[in-house]
Amino acid sequence: QVQLVESGGGLVQPGESLRLSCAASGSIFSRNTMSWYRQAPGKERELVARIYSGGNTYYPDSVKGRFTISRDNTKNTGYLQMNSLKPEDTAIYYCNINWAILSQRYDYWGRGTQVTVSS
């Protein structure tokens, strides 16, 4: 069984930074994709960053240039560096990891960490 544990959330002022971590444990396929999503109250969960097994990354326009996703495969840990935070970044941030072997898809989520950006 795979477990994901996020950490690093908190309360910051606009313009400040936070670094989230996602520690993965269990039987994890090496060629996996790790993503960070967020969900604000009353809104749908949205993708904020993705890193593929080869190292390519994707960001939506809402966070491009401010957020950076990375991973340390030796530690089975992913990171989300968030700079120039805005009040609209306030949400619960979730880590996701997934992979597919033949026709079987494996998809795991953490429980989330709260990020609040407020003055």
N, C-alpha and C positions, 0 to 999 in steps of 0.2 A: 504494500500500500504506500502511496506517495502522500507526503504531507508538505504543505507550504505554510510558512509562518512569516508574515510581514511585520516589520518594525520600522521605527524612525518617524512616525507621524507626530503631530503636535500642533501647537498654536503659534503662529508666526505673524509678523506684521507684513503688509504689502511691501514688495520689493526684496524681501528676505529670501533665504534659501533653506531647503530641506533635502536630506538624502534618505530615501527609503531603501530598505533591504528586504529581500525575499530569500529565506533559507529553505532549501528543498532537501527532503530526506526520503529514503526509500529506494525502490527500484526504478531508476530514471534512465530512460533511453538516451544515449548520448546525443543523437541527432534530434533535438527537440527545439521547439519555438517557445520563447518566454515573452509574456506580454504583461503590461500594466493597464488596468482599466480603472475607471472611477465612476462613482455614482453619487450624485448630489440629491438632496431631498426633493422628491417630486419629479425627478428626471430619470431617464433610462440610463443604464450602464453604458459607458462609452470607452472606446479604446484610446489610450493616450500615448502608448509607445510599444514597439514590438522589436525583438531582436531574434533573428533566425540563427540556426546552428552554425552557419557559415560566417556570421558576424554582420550581415546586412541588417539595417535598421529601418524602421518606418515610424513617422510621426504625423499626426494630423496637423493641419494648419494652426489650430488653436494653441498648440504647445511648441511648435517647431521653433528652434532657436533658443528656447528656454529650458526644455527638458532634455536630458540625455540618459538613455538606457545603456546598461553595460552588464556584463556577466563574468563571473570567475568560475569556470567549469571545474577547477581543482577543488573548489569549496562548495560546489553546487549552490551558488548564491548569485542572485541577480540584484541589480541596483537601479534606482531611478533618482538621478540628480535633478532637482527642481530649483531653478533660479528665477529671479524676478517674479516671484509669486504674486498672484492677483486674488482679490476676494472671490472671483468666479472659479478659482481653482479649488475652493472649499468643497470637499467631498470625502467619501470613504474610498480609499485606494486599495485595489485588489490585485494580487499577483495571479497569473495563470501560466500554466505550462502544458504543452500538448505535443503529441507526436502520433504518427500513424505507422503501423506495421501491417503490410498487405492491406486488407480491407478493414482492419480493426483500428479505431481511433481511441486514443487515451487523452483525457482532458481533466485537469485538476485545478482547483481554486483554493486560495487561502481565505482566511476569514476577514481580512481587511484591516486597514489602519486609518484612523481618522486624521485628516489634514484640514486645519482651519486657518484661513488667512483673514485677519481682521485687525483693524487699528483700535 
